[in-house]
Amino acid sequence: MLLHHALPQGDATSFTAALGGSGWLGVSLFFVLSGFLLTVRYAPNGALRGTPRTFLLERVARLAPTYLLALLFAAALFARDARVQGLAAGHVTAIVSSVLTVQQAWRPETACQWNCPAWSLSVEAWFYLAFPLVIAGLGAWLLRGPARAAMRRGAMLLVVSLLASALIFPNGERFGGSWPVPVYSLSPLARWPEFLAGIGLAAVLRDWRPTTRVPGLFLLAVGTLCHRCGRQMLNHRIEQLVHALARRARDRKDLLGACSF
């Protein structure tokens, strides 16, 4: 992510442009890692350690001080931008209330306001609220029993989640941007499969204890490559299918009629 923002882009075919343009994968990795680490730390055997209240208080105590301090540093810049852009008082109030309650990522008009990178913590806040419910619903099935069974179930959840991410992420704004709760690239709904992929990965690696760093670095490199290439290839196939259906509807007046496309 640092290289994404710091490297000069230059020629689109250059190495620095390719490396810097892959920075968005760091956010996806962050959400996958979040699901993985929360499961390993708080529910390694399929049941939440402690109570949901204790879990949520621990997460708030860990993140809230830094989150609020960053908002304090960015407050003067936000006030300047609001004045320069001529934002209405109602719009400013909506931004402030959504950011202070960590709800800004749910709406595109508030997601990247005041302190733009904080949208990812807004998504994390949703994951924290949902995590005890996910473990209550899936934990026993996913993480208990023999290691091979947990590995198979985890692999199933991992694959399904990554496929869902590959479908939702590039196409969310096209199909769900106008929904009452928009689905777009910064939305918790669009990032939800990445979090579930991390939980599935925790089940796959439940009893694995590496003795060196090499396997982890190898898996990180392979996973990043597959995540990037898989999304691009699947999105290309979906676009080909949509265009083919649209041409058929236009030429033959079927498939619910050309107007549906």
Secondary structure, 3 states (H helix, E strand, C coil): CHHHHHCCCCCCCCHHHHHHCCCHHHHHHHHHHHHHHHHHHHCCCCCCCCCHHHHHHHHHHHHHHHHHHHHHHHHHHHHHHHHHHCCCHHHHHHHHHHHHCCCHHHCHHHHCCCCHHHHHHHHHHHHHHHHHHHHHHHHHHHHCCCHHHHHHHHHHHHHHHHHHHHHHHHHHHHHHCCCCCCCCCCCHHHHHHHHHHHHHHHHHCCCCCCCCCHHHHHHHHHHHHHHHHHHHHHHHHHHHHHHHHHHHHHHHCCCCCHHHC
